[in-house]
Amino acid sequence: MKSKSVMLMAMVTTMVALLAACGSSSSSISKKSAVTYMQGDVLQTMDPAMATDVISGQTMTDVYSGLLRWNKTKLEPDMAAKLPTVSKDQKTYTFTLRKGAKWSDGKEVTAQDFVYAWKRAVDPKQKSEYAYIFSGVKNADDILAGKKTASTLGIKALSKTKLQVQLDKVMPYFEKMITLQTFDPVEKSAVIKAGSKFGTNANTLTYNGPYKLGKWTGSENTWTETKNSQYWNAKKVSIKKIKYQVIKENNTAYNLYTSGKADDVTVTGDTAAQAKNDKGYKVVKQNATYYLVPNLTKIPAFRNQKIRQAISMSINRAEFIKKVLGNGSVPSKTVVPEDMMISSGGEDFATDASKGITNSNYDLKKAKTLFKEGMKEAGLSDLSFTMLSDDTDTAKSTLDYLQSAVSALSQDGAKLTVKTKSVPFKTRLALSTSGDFDMVISAWSADFPDAISFLAMFTSDNSSNDGKWSNKQYDELIAASKSTDATNTKKRWSDLVKADQILAKDSGVIPLYQLGAAHLRNTKLQGVTVSPNSMINWVEASYK
């Protein structure tokens, strides 16, 4: 999620410290069925229709059960009893739900719970930022445009356990897409009872997933989940309690791990480098990328292609990762991550799309020339803007590095002043959504392992296109990949590659790196893997 699926959690750092005791944490944790796991910021919402970040997405993965669930890289039935039956024209999917599945309040989970949830999420009255993800489901586009009512969405309950979904067009990624939290069911009675407060605190919620959320009122730095005995697959759930803890300070994460009070923390920079020999050190490469979003509406100078390209070329990504992150991240040439979308012939989409992309190559001399030319074309001799990011230590260090790198473009006749602003994760999301920023460090995590999960965001009319970059050919290619070329694997691949290259060459957004998270993890904690939708499936985790 993932979206602002799909925005990623803020990364945290740990203070440079002596790591001689790192390996001791594994033996010091006595609770064999409880896990304390680090998060970068507070939980935003528990309303599937309103979630846009991976922190909310992860908790929803834990407590809700959608139709399908990732087991590592394999897509398996969850609330569905089996994989769907698909019509010959690939536009009708019929799901059979598990008989006897229940909500945490004891009521039966039915097909109507999915119908209600989907129609609620797509309804413009709900103001869901993720409503666009329904595009392709029958009538969704007309509903989003206000031409039809949400009641006409192509989903219906044929019975309590039979659910039918009709599509306007073939969607090769449909089954992968519906693992996103936006497609989770909700209990209508709970929503009606809570009204506008639904999803804002634990008292408004019911659960049909592996866990139940404990006390949570919307702003806690910790929240706890306990095993849901009503979950259909409860016998497979070994971890009985998960405690998520927000950690932003450098030394806190490290100290909690080494003292045995946390099972999994994220480390960066010098600490990550020094911790590489620890038995609990693991680097998890994720289907997520970080990038700069220039606001073309607020800063007219950013409408000039050369200025955007110059900013991109002023950043030495390899040096930045080594000096600031040190966590296994890798430089990105486009917004689509490596090792995510692979062709039947074994070709990596990101590798294919990166061919001929030079904007991300560090070349300060060329960058300064481009910047001066762009400033002249824009009729400017001075430019000042503020770069926005989160308030974690890593985010602040990232701002410092990028401020210094981009400021190097300043020269006689083309002066540049770069300021920085650090705010809490929730505030950064709000400012990004409202367009109240000059340039923001943003991130996206795959909702499902397909390039469209990233590229659809940057079409001209997408609600997640915060910088308001627009390109007609790009829009046409994305549209073709989702319609006329959807069933032609080669044409669709080509459409998406070309679109990705247009975005990269034009520096509509400026890719920085693909996230690699360096963890210090209790060595007895096994099965903690990140699925293709960037979420952990705790059903598979256990202590060994």
Beta strands, then each sheet from edge to edge (+ up, - down):
strand 1: 34-39
strand 2: 68-71
strand 3: 74-77
strand 4: 85-86
strand 5: 92-96
strand 6: 155-157
strand 7: 162-166
strand 8: 211-213
strand 9: 222-227
strand 10: 241-246
strand 11: 264-267
strand 12: 281-294
strand 13: 330-331
strand 14: 382-390
strand 15: 415-423
strand 16: 439-445
strand 17: 510-521
strand 18: 525-526
strand 19: 542-543
sheet 1: 1+ 10+ 9- 8+
sheet 2: 2+ 3-
sheet 3: 4+ 5- 7+ 6-
sheet 4: 11+ 17- 12+ 16- 14- 15-
sheet 5: 11+ 17- 13+
sheet 6: 18+ 19-
end
